[in-house]
Amino acid sequence: MTASALSAIADEATRTARTDLPRRPYRDNVELSIIGFGGIIVCGCEQEEANREVAHAIERGVNYFDVAPSYFEGEAERKLGIALKPYRKNTFLACKTTRRDAEGAREELEESLTRLHTDYFDLYQLHAVTTDEDVDQILAPGGALETFVRARDAGRVRYLGFSAHSESAALRLLDAFDFDSVLFPTNFVCFAQANFGPRVIEKAKERGAARLALKALAYTRLERDAEKKWKKAWYEPIDDADLARRALYFTLSEDITAAIPPGHSELFRIALDFATAFEPLSESEREALLAAAAGVTPLFPIP
């Protein structure tokens, strides 16, 4: 299905769908829209278009925005910061750093705050923690976690979290520190083909950390040198409307707060439309979807 065809489906669904996007508890009295806005959406477009994308998301009930300085060398932060200005006080803004040392994390935090025109982040996250070396550096004296704690104590961030692409790394971090949330792939192919994800969800629940989901609409890895249909995704997203709905409902049926779709406006909008009418998958629907993943190569774990 082409991007224009998927967009047409989304436009039609918008006319008939409820506009009250559900929200779920995060921590304390904070509730997040069950679909978050990934900052990559505003990359590659003019500022006025970025403004419209954010305004549309706000109108649909989105209050959770996620971004990182590594998204297109800061473009996502710069454009999202301008677009989000009128709405900042009523939104939950999450940012990240790939720096593993305290000084590097501090520098990147300050730069991100400036680019995003804000005095604080609602959530600050260690970004894409993947290896044991990452974890060791983060937790060591002089590691990034020191900056995170200082920033929270100083009121520069409200909550602390991390995103990870490794179960072992995620489990180690959850055992080592009382993080407020974990952002982790929660995807039906990964569950079915690699049992990748359930252990992190369970550990996070045990530790009292909220669960945020990545890759709900991911399907499989791209073949080497394959032409990218969706230019801002490093994997093959699901663009079949029926499978996209079932895949998203699978993720939202898990014990999570919110899911962030791929960074393409068309995929984000159809996720919004499906989410407004969300109903948990029945056990038979869940089993059928997992069975349909047979033979599909999961994104994770990374070989």
N, C-alpha and C positions, 0 to 999 in steps of 0.2 A: 504494500500500500504506500502511495506517495505521501510526502509531507502535506501537499495541498488537499489530498483526499482525507487525510486524518484531521486536518484543520477544519474541513467542512463538517465532519462528524462532530467535532468538538463544538462548532458554532450551532449546529442543530441541537445538540444536547444542552447547550447553554440556554436555549430558548425554552426548554421543557424541564430542566433540572431545578431542584430547590437551590436557593442561593445561600442557605444557612449551613455553611461548612461546619461539620461537627468539630468540637474541641475536646481534648482529653487532658487530665492532670499531668503536669510535669513534676514540679516540687512545690512545697508550701501551698500557696493559693494560686499559683501560676498555672494557667491552662493554655495549651497550644493548639492551633489548627492542625487537623490530622494530616494535612498536606503542607509541607514547607516549600518556600521559594528558594531554589538554588541560585546563587549569584552568577553562575555561568550563563544563565539565561540572557543577561544584559550584555554579554560580550559579543562583539561583532556587529552591534547596531549603533545608530546615532543616539545621542543623549535624549532627544525627544521621544524616540521609540522606547528607550529604557524607562523613561518616566511613565509612559503609557502602560508598559508591562507591569510595573509596580502598582500603579493606580488600579489596574484591572484586578490584580491579586488582592489588593486591599478591599475592593468592592465585593469580591467573592467571599471574603471572610478570612483571608490568610493573615495571620499575625506573626508567623515564624519565618525568619529570613536567615539564611546561612551563606557565608562567603569565606574566602581565604585569599591571602595575598598572592598565592601561587597561581590563582586562576587568571591565565592570560597576562602574566607579569603585572598584576595590579589593576588591570582594566576593570575587572568585576567590582573591586572595592571603590574605585573612583566613580564609576557610573552609578552603582547602587547607592553610594553615599549621597549623591545629589538627588537621586530619585526618591530616596527614603526620607529626606529631610522633613517634608510636611507631616509625616506620619510617625516619626521616630518615637515619640513618647508613648504611643499605643502599640508598639511592636516589640517583639522579642528578637533581638539581633545576636546571632552567634557568629564568631570568627575563630580562626585557627592559626597555628604556627607550625612550620616544619622544623624550626630550630630546636635543638635538643639541649643546648647550653643555656644557662641563666641569662647571660648578657645578650646573646643573640635573640632569645625569646623576648627580653625586655625591649630591645630595639625594634623588633618586628611588631610587638604590641603597640608601641607608641606610633609607629608609622601607620598601622592599620586604623587606629583611633583617629588620626588626622585625616586620612583618606576618606573615612566614612563619616566625618563631620559629627562625631559623637564624643561625649566625655567618658563613656563606659560601655562595656559589652555585657549583655545579659548572660552570655555563656562564652567562655574562652576555652578552646580545645587544642590539645596536642593533635597534630594532623598526620593521618596515615601512618600510624605506628605499625611497623611490620616485622622488625627483627628483634632478637634478644639484645643486640647491641643498642638499638634504639631505647629499649626499656632501661638497660643499664645506665646509659648516659642521662636519661631523664631523671632517674631516681638518685643518681650519685650526687655527692657534694658538688655544688656549682652547676647542677643540672637544671633543666627548664622548670621542673616542678617548684623550685625555690621562687622563681619569678611569678609563677601562677599564684602561689600562696600569698606572696607580698602584694600582688595586684588586687587580690580579693580583700585582703586586710585594709588596703588603701581605698577601696571603693571603686577601683577602675574596672573590675569585673564582679558580677554577682555570683555566678556559678562556674564550676570547673568541670571539664570533661575531656574526652579524647575520642578520636576516630581511629579505627584500626582495620587492617586487612589480614590480620593473623589472629586465630583463636588463642594461640599460646601467649602472644603479646598482650592481648586483651585480658586474659585471665590473670596474668602476672600483675598488670596494672590495677585491676580491680582488687586483688588481694593486698596490694601494697599501700593503697591510699583510698580515702573515702571520696571518690569522685561523685559528682552529682548526676552525671549521665554518661552514656556510651553511645556513640554513633557507629553502627556496624551493619554490614550487609545482611539483609533479611529477605531472602530470595528463594522462590520455590525450587529452582533448578539446583541451587547450592544445597538446600535441605535434602532434596531427593537423591542427588548423585554423590554428595560428599558428606552428608550430615553436618554441614558447615553452618553454624549459627546457633543452634539450640543450646549448646553448652554456655555460650556467652550470655544469652538471654537469661538462663537460669541463674548463673553466677551474679549477674547484675541485680536480679530480683533479690537474691540472698543478701547482697551488700547494700540494698536500698537505693540503687542507682537507676534513674529513668532510662528507658530504652528508646533510641531514635534510630530510624531505619534508612539505610542506603540500598540502592540497586533493586528496588521493588520491580522496576520495569526493565531490568537487564535480562537478556536471554542467554547469550553465549559469547565466547571469545571470537574476535575477528581472526580470520586466517591471515597468515603472513602475506603482506603486500595486497590484501584485499581492498577494493575500493570502499571508502567510507560513505555510506548513505547519509548518516547523521554525523556531520563534521566535528561536532564538539564532544562526541562520545568515543572513548577508546575501545569500547566493546560494541556488540550488536544489541541495540535496544529492541524491545517488543513493540512493533508498530501494527500488529493485527489487533483490531479493536476488541474483539471478544476475548482473545488471550490476554490482552493488556488489562482488561477489567478483572478477569479471574486472578491474574498474577498480583494486581494491586490489592484485591480483596484478600488474597492469601496473606500478604504482608500485614494488612490492617487487622486481620483476624488473630494475629499473634499478639502477645502481651507487650505492645509498644505504645508510645505516645503519638508519634508522627513519622511520616515517611517523606523523603525528598526525592522527587522524580528526576529524570535526566535533564540536563541543562538546555533543552530545546523548548521554545515556547509552545509548539504544537503538542508535544508530549506532556508538558506541564498542564496545559489547559484541559486536555482530555482526562488527565488524572484528577483534576479538580472536579470535573463533571461527574466522573464515576464516584468520587469520594462523597459528593453530596447525597448520593443515593445508596451509600454503603450499607450492606448487610453482611454479617459474618458468613463465611462459607460453611455449609453443612459438612458433616464428616464425610459423606459420600462425594461431595464436590471436591473436598480437599484431597481425598484419596485419588480421585480421577485426575486431578491436576498434577499431583506428584507422579502418578503413573505415566502421564504424558511427557514427562521430562526424560524418560528412558532414552539413552543414547545421545543426549545433549551434553556437551562439554561445559561444566560449570566454570564461572569466572574464578572462583576461589575453591580451595586454597591455591595460591600461585605456586606452580612447580618450582 
